Amino acid sequence: MNDYAHRTLPRRGGLLRRMWKARNAYLFLLPALLLLSAIKYYPFLTAFVESLFDWNGVNVNRFIGFANYAELLKDEKIRVAFENAFKVSLATVLINLTAPLLAALLVFRVRSPRLQNVLKVGFIVPLVVPMMVLILLWRWMYAGDTGLINQALDAVGLESLKHSWLGDSSTALGAIVFVGFPWVAGLPFLLYLAGLQNISEDLFEVASMEGATPLRRMIAVELPLLSGQIRLVLIYSLIQSFQVFEAPYAMTNGGPGISTITPSLHIYDQAFNYGRFGYASSIGVVLFAVLLVLTIALQKLIRNSDKID
């Protein structure tokens, strides 16, 4: 730092001094911040402004204040959409905290390096399959008489269990959640496996010397040291599942009735089918607020549990 900077910065401006010393790092971060501002922050601010207007996306843009938000309180679809979002989020969080974690533990404990590499490739390759292809495959599996699931039930003599999985409001949402079974290939699996590989071998040797069983090793060594990955997977799963759109859109379009509608699907419907871009923007703002509150609450809850431990 030159003499001029020393004279101009306040004596107690520790933050400013640290920022000046790290100015090169901030300059490298500047392009990413500008890109985020252009594709994330600015559109959100625009959506908030437009949520205060009766806007059809073309020639109507009349200021109506918070009328869109008042309408949200009376919208039955919004209530059902957020109820479905909470259900999907709960199921997704439980799935991502169990199935991919167990898969990562099993792969990590394989002693043969060659077999372990083969298993890694086997779990990673499904990631290259486009999500829409997977969704359409499952829609075919759920189909009536021609669907694989009903045909399999018929083949084993369980005709009584045959069902219109996507056509019944009692099973449609569960069928959407079930897409991707057995849920072991994905980002959570990679995060867990990377975390396990970063654990020092010395800890495993100590556990072995103490006579720890595989279950005891998992509880006492591996799970505590995966707390960072578990936290990340928890928040990631919550955000992704609340914004789910492709599966309900392609498989049920929110039906039967509104039994599988989600906030993102309702936003799309209001904007592009009814031309109510202002109202759709207000739904997006509320969705953002709910996710922000839940994310902050989870961060504080997990941080507090870490302190207790």
C-alpha positions in Angstrom: 0.0 0.0 0.0 1.5 3.4 -0.9 1.9 6.4 1.4 -1.1 8.2 -0.1 -3.4 5.2 0.7 -2.0 5.1 4.3 -2.8 8.8 4.7 -6.3 8.7 3.2 -7.6 5.5 4.9 -8.9 6.1 8.5 -6.7 5.0 11.3 -9.4 2.7 12.7 -10.7 1.6 9.3 -9.5 -2.0 9.7 -12.1 -3.2 7.2 -11.0 -0.7 4.5 -7.3 -1.7 5.0 -8.1 -5.4 4.7 -10.1 -4.7 1.5 -7.3 -2.6 0.1 -4.8 -5.3 0.8 -7.0 -7.9 -0.9 -7.9 -5.6 -3.8 -6.5 -8.0 -6.3 -8.8 -10.8 -5.1 -11.8 -8.5 -5.3 -10.8 -7.6 -8.8 -10.8 -11.2 -9.8 -14.3 -11.6 -8.2 -15.7 -8.6 -9.9 -16.6 -10.3 -13.2 -18.5 -13.0 -11.4 -20.3 -10.4 -9.2 -21.2 -8.4 -12.3 -22.5 -11.6 -14.0 -24.6 -12.6 -11.0 -26.0 -9.0 -10.8 -27.0 -9.2 -14.5 -28.6 -12.6 -14.5 -29.8 -13.0 -10.9 -30.1 -9.8 -8.9 -31.4 -7.4 -11.6 -34.1 -9.8 -12.8 -35.3 -10.3 -9.2 -35.5 -6.5 -8.6 -37.3 -6.1 -11.8 -39.8 -8.9 -10.8 -40.4 -7.1 -7.5 -41.1 -3.8 -9.2 -43.4 -5.5 -11.8 -45.3 -7.3 -9.0 -46.7 -3.9 -8.1 -48.2 -3.5 -11.6 -51.1 -5.1 -13.5 -48.7 -6.1 -16.4 -49.5 -8.4 -19.3 -46.0 -8.4 -20.7 -47.1 -6.4 -23.8 -49.1 -3.2 -23.6 -50.7 -3.1 -20.2 -48.6 -1.9 -17.3 -50.8 -0.2 -14.7 -49.6 0.5 -11.2 -51.8 -1.3 -8.6 -49.6 -1.3 -5.5 -49.9 -4.5 -3.4 -53.1 -5.7 -5.0 -51.4 -8.7 -6.4 -50.2 -9.7 -3.0 -53.7 -9.2 -1.6 -55.0 -11.5 -4.3 -52.4 -14.1 -3.3 -54.0 -14.4 0.1 -57.2 -15.5 -1.5 -55.7 -17.8 -4.2 -56.5 -21.4 -3.5 -53.9 -22.6 -6.0 -51.2 -20.8 -4.1 -52.1 -22.6 -0.9 -52.1 -26.0 -2.5 -48.9 -25.1 -4.5 -47.0 -24.3 -1.3 -48.4 -27.3 0.5 -47.1 -29.5 -2.3 -43.8 -27.7 -2.2 -43.4 -28.5 1.5 -44.3 -32.1 0.9 -41.9 -32.5 -2.0 -39.2 -30.7 0.0 -39.6 -33.0 3.0 -39.5 -36.1 0.9 -36.5 -34.9 -1.1 -34.5 -33.9 2.0 -35.1 -37.3 3.6 -34.1 -39.1 0.3 -31.0 -37.0 -0.2 -29.9 -37.5 3.4 -30.2 -41.3 3.2 -29.9 -43.0 -0.2 -26.9 -41.2 -1.7 -25.2 -41.1 1.6 -25.4 -44.9 2.0 -24.3 -45.4 -1.6 -21.3 -43.1 -1.0 -20.4 -45.1 2.1 -20.6 -48.4 0.3 -18.5 -47.2 -2.6 -15.9 -45.7 -0.3 -15.5 -48.9 1.7 -14.8 -51.0 -1.3 -11.2 -52.2 -0.9 -10.4 -52.9 -4.5 -9.4 -49.6 -6.2 -10.4 -51.0 -9.6 -13.8 -52.0 -8.5 -14.3 -48.7 -6.7 -13.5 -46.8 -9.9 -16.0 -48.9 -11.8 -18.7 -48.2 -9.2 -17.9 -44.5 -9.3 -18.3 -44.4 -13.0 -21.6 -46.4 -12.7 -23.0 -43.8 -10.2 -21.8 -40.8 -12.2 -22.8 -41.8 -15.7 -26.6 -41.3 -15.0 -25.8 -37.6 -14.4 -25.3 -37.1 -18.1 -28.9 -38.2 -18.9 -31.0 -35.1 -19.5 -33.6 -34.6 -16.7 -36.5 -34.4 -19.2 -35.5 -37.7 -20.7 -35.7 -39.3 -17.3 -39.1 -37.6 -16.6 -40.6 -38.9 -19.9 -39.3 -42.4 -19.2 -41.0 -42.4 -15.8 -44.2 -41.0 -17.4 -44.2 -44.0 -19.7 -43.6 -46.3 -16.8 -46.6 -44.8 -14.9 -48.9 -45.1 -18.0 -52.1 -47.1 -17.7 -52.3 -50.6 -19.3 -49.1 -50.0 -21.3 -47.0 -48.7 -18.5 -44.1 -50.9 -17.2 -45.2 -50.7 -13.6 -48.8 -51.9 -14.2 -47.5 -54.6 -16.7 -45.1 -55.8 -14.0 -47.9 -56.0 -11.4 -50.0 -57.9 -13.9 -47.2 -60.4 -14.7 -46.7 -61.3 -11.0 -50.4 -61.7 -10.3 -51.0 -58.5 -8.5 -53.6 -57.0 -10.8 -55.5 -55.6 -7.9 -52.6 -53.1 -7.3 -52.7 -51.7 -10.8 -53.4 -48.1 -10.7 -53.7 -44.9 -12.7 -50.6 -43.5 -10.9 -50.6 -40.0 -12.4 -54.4 -39.8 -12.9 -55.3 -40.2 -9.2 -54.8 -37.1 -7.0 -54.0 -39.4 -4.1 -50.9 -40.9 -5.8 -49.9 -38.3 -8.4 -47.6 -36.2 -6.2 -46.0 -39.3 -4.7 -45.4 -40.7 -8.2 -43.6 -37.4 -9.1 -41.4 -37.6 -6.0 -40.6 -41.2 -6.9 -38.9 -40.2 -10.2 -35.3 -41.0 -10.1 -35.5 -44.1 -7.8 -33.2 -45.4 -6.3 -31.9 -41.8 -5.9 -28.3 -42.7 -5.6 -26.8 -40.9 -8.6 -26.6 -37.1 -8.3 -24.8 -34.2 -6.8 -25.4 -35.4 -3.2 -23.6 -38.6 -3.9 -20.6 -36.7 -5.3 -20.5 -34.4 -2.3 -20.7 -37.2 0.2 -18.0 -39.3 -1.6 -15.7 -36.3 -1.9 -16.1 -35.6 1.9 -15.3 -39.2 2.7 -12.2 -39.2 0.6 -11.0 -36.1 2.5 -11.1 -37.8 5.9 -7.7 -38.7 7.2 -6.7 -42.4 7.0 -5.3 -42.1 10.5 -8.8 -41.7 12.0 -9.9 -45.0 10.3 -6.8 -46.7 11.7 -7.5 -45.5 15.2 -11.2 -46.7 14.9 -10.0 -50.1 13.7 -7.6 -50.4 16.6 -10.4 -49.6 19.0 -12.4 -52.4 17.5 -15.1 -50.2 16.0 -17.7 -52.0 13.9 -18.7 -50.6 10.5 -21.8 -49.1 12.0 -19.9 -47.6 14.9 -17.3 -46.2 12.5 -20.1 -44.5 10.5 -21.7 -42.9 13.5 -18.5 -41.9 15.4 -16.2 -40.9 12.5 -17.7 -40.5 9.1 -21.0 -38.8 9.8 -19.6 -36.1 12.2 -16.9 -35.3 9.6 -19.5 -35.1 6.8 -21.5 -32.4 8.6 -20.4 -29.7 6.1 -21.6 -31.8 3.2 -24.8 -32.8 4.9 -25.5 -29.1 5.6 -24.9 -28.3 1.9 -27.1 -31.1 0.7 -29.9 -30.1 3.0 -30.0 -26.5 1.8 -29.5 -27.6 -1.8 -32.3 -30.1 -1.6 -34.7 -27.6 0.0 -34.1 -24.9 -2.7 -34.2 -27.3 -5.6 -37.4 -29.1 -4.5 -39.2 -25.8 -3.7 -38.5 -24.7 -7.3 -39.5 -28.0 -8.9 -41.1 -27.4 -12.3 -40.1 -30.0 -15.0 -41.6 -33.1 -13.5 -45.1 -31.8 -12.6 -45.2 -29.8 -15.9 -44.3 -32.8 -18.1 -46.1 -35.6 -16.2 -49.3 -34.0 -14.9 -49.3 -30.3 -15.8 -50.4 -29.7 -12.2 -53.3 -32.2 -12.3 -55.5 -34.0 -11.7 -57.2 -30.8 -10.9 -54.6 -28.8 -8.9 -53.3 -31.7 -6.8 -49.7 -31.6 -8.1 -49.4 -27.8 -8.8 -46.2 -26.2 -7.5 -45.3 -22.5 -7.1 -43.0 -22.6 -10.2 -45.7 -24.2 -12.3 -48.3 -21.6 -11.1 -45.9 -18.8 -12.0 -45.5 -20.3 -15.5 -49.3 -20.8 -15.8 -50.2 -17.3 -14.8 -47.5 -15.6 -16.9 -47.7 -17.5 -20.2 -51.2 -19.0 -20.2 -53.1 -16.1 -18.7 -50.7 -13.2 -19.5 -50.6 -12.0 -15.9 -46.9 -11.3 -15.6 -47.4 -8.9 -12.7 -49.3 -11.5 -10.7 -46.7 -14.2 -11.6 -43.9 -11.8 -10.4 -45.6 -11.5 -7.0 -45.7 -15.3 -6.7 -42.0 -15.4 -7.5 -41.2 -12.7 -4.9 -43.2 -14.7 -2.2 -41.4 -17.9 -3.2 -38.0 -16.1 -2.9 -39.0 -14.8 0.6 -40.1 -18.2 1.8 -36.9 -19.8 0.6 -34.8 -17.1 2.1 -36.4 -17.5 5.5 -36.2 -21.3 5.4 -32.5 -21.2 4.3 -31.5 -18.7 7.1 -33.4 -20.7 9.7 -31.7 -23.9 8.6 -28.3 -22.2 8.7 -28.9 -21.0 12.2 -30.3 -24.3 13.3 -27.4 -26.3 12.0 -24.8 -23.8 13.3 -26.4 -24.0 16.8 -26.3 -27.8 16.7 -22.6 -27.6 15.7 -21.9 -25.4 18.7 -23.7 -27.9 21.0 -21.7 -30.7 19.7 
